[in-house]
Amino acid sequence: MPTPALARAMLALLAFPVVAPAVSAAPSPLLSAAQDANFLLPIGEIDMILREGELTVIGIEPSRGLPGERTFRATVQSGDHVLQIKYAPAVEGGDEFNYRPRYEMAAYVVQSLFLDEAELVVPPTVIRAFPLYVVQAALDMVPGSGTLPAEPTFSDWQMTLVELQYWLFNVDVPDELLVRDRIEEDEVYERLLGNFNLLTYIIRHSDSNAGNFVMSGHADFPRIFSVDNGVSFSSEESNRGIEWRELRLDRYPADAIEKLREVTLDDLHELLGVIVQMEIRDDGNFQGVKPTANMNPGRGIRRDDQRIQLGLTKSEIESIHRRIRRLVEWVDEGRYELIP
């Protein structure tokens, strides 16, 4: 029988076949009123569009406005919907410092262990495989010069793995995320910052570069999002700061801590061992399918003639479990207080 923590995550899997944050209790009226301030569509619908929708790129530019970038801000159309997304083709092999789509997806999945949809920290994120010519056609639309050509992620197939992440609405890069004076007088801010910090600690986020973290412009519900999680887990450190991979607050939300208390190592292996699985079809294209048994727990990317699996390695998962257990022990020792 699955543990309560895994059961919640499994409910999320039933609702959104990749993963979306589980909903275990009705949010407060404040959460209900504010949760959509940064999303122009319901989160479940965004997730479905990114995973399964036929996406037509109608505009694209470098995400930070610099030539030679590998990450882009794309405007895409899917049916009647137009939305903006991060469009990040993987490098050859699919696993290089700061270009690890599996880490981006894993961060999105990990939050489902302890956060409700109304308080998620990582926006909807998926990984898809597109034919090489489709990716090249998108990159050819980037204005100016210096755009890198599309390249196959694996030499065996003329396709590229691409991370797609919803581009948030009504957010800014704050001068400072942690404002001690505000914590003293704004419990909503303290709670949301606490959720954010719990995630960055659990995934060992090691890149505090400006723009990786953004804050909602909603005055009464200042959600804090982590929108670039490629330097996390067992990644090397960035030279732009690593402060958010540590616990930096004095108090954390009690409900999040109690959910994390229930998480077992088996839960983590089941949830994170195979995050994405794709299988080749007769037309040569890859399609996402329900994950099967882990082909090689010692590797983050596994493949054979017909399948590709992405997930966290056995050692990466064990490290997450140690961090969670350490957090719970520190709370029980009184090192950190709880926000009711």
N, C-alpha and C positions, 0 to 999 in steps of 0.2 A: 504494500500500500504506500503511495507517495506521501512524503511529509507535507505538512501544511504549506511550507514555503514553495515546494515544487508543485503542489496542487494549484497554487495561485498562478505560477508561471505557466502551467499546463492550460489553465483557463484562458490565459492570454494567447497561447498558441492556437487554441480553438477559435478565438475571436479573430486573430490575425495570424494566418498560417506561417509567417516568419516569426515574429515576436513583437508584441506591443506591451506596454506596462500593464500589469494586472490591476483590476479595480476590486478592492476588497471591502470597501465601506463607502457609504455616501459622503461626498465631500461637503464641506460647510457651504453656506450660502455665498460666502465671499469667494471661495474657490469656484463655485458654479458660475458666478457672474464674471469671473476674470479669466477662466482657463483658456478661452478662445481668443484672447486679445492678440496673440501672436500667430494665430493660425486662421487662414481664410476659409478652410474647410475642416470638417471633423477629422481628428487624428486618424481614426480607422480608415476613413476614405482616402486620406493622403497616403497612408501605408499601402493600401490596395493599388492605388494608381501607380505608385513607384515600383511596386513588385510586379504587377501584371499588365499595366496599361500599355497601349501602343503610344509611344512617346515620339512626338515630332518636335525637333529643336527648331525654334523660330527666331532665336537670338542667343548669342553667347559672347562672353567677354572674360578676360582673366579675372579671377576672383578678387585679387588685390590691385588690379590695374597695371600690372607689370609685365613687360614682354618676357617670353620664355617660360611662363608659368605652366604648371601641369594641372592646376586646379582651376575650375571655371565656374562662373555664375551663368547658368543657362535658363532661358525662358522656354518652357515646353508646353505643348498642347496635347491633351489626351481627351478625346471626345469633346464634350462641351466645356472642359476645364482648362484653364491656363494657369500655370503656376511656375514659380522660380525655384530652382534647385542648385545645389552644388553638384558639379559634374566632374568626377575625378578619375580619369583612366589610370589603371594600374601600370606599373613599370613591368619590364620583362621579368618573369618569375613570380610576380605578384607580392613580393615581400622584401621591401628595402626600407632603410631608415626613413621615417616620415611618409612612407608610401605603403602602408600596410592596410588594405581594405578590411581584412579580417579583424583588426583591432578596432576600427571604426564601428563595425557591425557588433562586435562583442560588447563595446561600451553601451550601445543601444539596448542590448539584451540584458546586461547585468542589472540595469536600473529596474527591470521588471520584478526583481526579487524583493524590493522594498519601497518602491514608489508607485503611487496611483497615477493614472493618466493626467489628472489635473495638475500634478507637480513634477512631471517628467523633466529631466535635465538635458537629455540628448534628443533632438528632434528626430522624426521618422527617418531611418537610414536603411538602405538596402544595397545589395550587391547583385548586379546582373551581368550577363555575358552578351555583348553585341558583336555582330560581324564587323571585321576590321574596316570594311568600306563604310559602314554606318558611322563608326567613330570618326573616321577620317573626314567624312562629309560634314560632321558637326564641327570639327576643328578647323576646317577650311573656311568656316563662317566667322572665325575670330578676327576682329578688325586689326589692321596693322600687320607688322611682320614679326618674325621671331617665334611663331608657334611651333612647338615640336610636333613631328609627324606621329600619327597613330602607329602603335607597334603591337604585335601579337603578344599576349601575356605568356603563352606557351608556344614553342616553335611547332608543335604538332598540329595546331589549329589556327585558322585565320580568324581569330576573335580576340576581343579585349575585355577583361573584367573591368567594370566601371562602378565606382561607388556613387550612389545617388542619395542626396540628403536634402530634405525640405529646407528651403531658405526662409528663415523666420521673418515675420512682419513686425514692424514697430519695436525694434531693438536697437541698442547702441552699445558701443564699447565704452564702459565706464572708466573714469580715471583711476578709481580704486574699487575693487569688489568688497573688500572688508573695511567697513567704516564702524569703528568701535562705538562711537557716540550714538550711531543709529541703532545698534543692537540694543542699547539700554532702553530705548523708547519705542521700538517697533518690533513686536514679536513675530509678525508675519514675515518681515525681512529676515529676522533671525532664523526662522524655520526654513525658509526657502534657501538661504545661504547654507544652513546646516545640511539640507538634502544634497545640495551641490557639492559640498565638501566631503560628505560621506562617499559620494560616487567617485570623486577625484582621488580620494584615499584608496578606495577598494580597487580601482583600476590602475593605481600608481601612475597618475597623469604626470608626465615629466617634461611638460613644455608650457610655460606660462606666457608665451608670446602674446602680445597685444592682438586681439581679434580672435583668439581661440576661445575666449569666454565673452559672452554678451549678456546684457541685462534688458529685461522688458521695460518699455516705456510706460507701462500701466502704473499709475501713481500708487494705487492701493494694493497691487499684487506684483511686486518687483521680482519676477522669476529670473533666475540666473541659469544660463544655458552653457553647456560645453559643446561647441560645434566643430572642434577639431581634436580628435582623440587618437591620432595616429602614432603619437609618441607616448605610449602607455604600456602597461603590463610589463613585459621583460625587455622593453625597448631601451636603447641607450638614452642618456639624458640629453636634453636640449641645452644650448648655451644661453637660452632666453629666460631661464628661471625654472625652478622645480618646487616652489613653495607650496603649491596646491596638492602635491602628492602626500602632504602631511595633514594631520588633524589640527586645525588652527583655532577652533572655537572652544568655549567653555561648556556649552550645552548643545544637545542634539535632539531631534524629534523622537519622542518615546515610541511612537508607533513604528517608525523606521527601524529603531534598534531592536524592538521585539520581533519584527519580521526577520531581521538578520540573525537573531539568536537561533531561529529555527533552521537556518540553512545548513545542510550537511555537505560533506565532500561529494557524496554520491549525487546529490541534487546538482551540484556545479558541473560534474562530469556529464550528466544527462542533458543539462541545458546548454553547456558551452563547448562540449567536445566536438559536435558537428553543428555549426551555426547555419551554414548554407551548403546545400548539395545541388549540383546541376548534372544533367545527363544529356548526352548528345542524341539528337534525333536524326531521322533519315535524311532531312534536308541539310544536315551539317551544322545546324544551330543548336545551342544549348538551352535547356529549359530547367527552371527550378523545380525540384521535386522534394517530397518529404524525406528527411534524413534517414539513412539506414545506419548500420553499425559502423563505428569509427574504424577506418581502414588502417590508421597508424597513429595511435595517441601521442607518439613522440614527435610528430610533425604538425605544423599548423596548416599546411597546404598538402593535400594528398590527392593523387589522381591515378587512374588506370586508363585503359583504352576508351572507356565510355563515360567515366564519371570524374567529377571534381568535387572535393570536399574542402571547406574552409572552417576552421575553428581554432580554439586555443589548445595548446599542447598540455600534456599531463602535468608538466612542471609549472606552467603558467596557471593552471587551475588550482594546483596545490598551493601556490603562492597567494592566490585570492582567498582561499580558505583560511590560511594562516593569518592574513590581515583581518579578516572578519572575526576570527576567534580572539585575536589580540584586542580588537575594538571592544568586544563584549566583555572581556576580562577587565579592561580598563574602566568600563562603565560600572561593573560590579564592585570594583575596588574603590569607587568614588572619585576617580580622576576626572570624569565628565558627568555633568548633571543632565537631566532630561527635561525637554520641553513637553508639558502635558498635551 
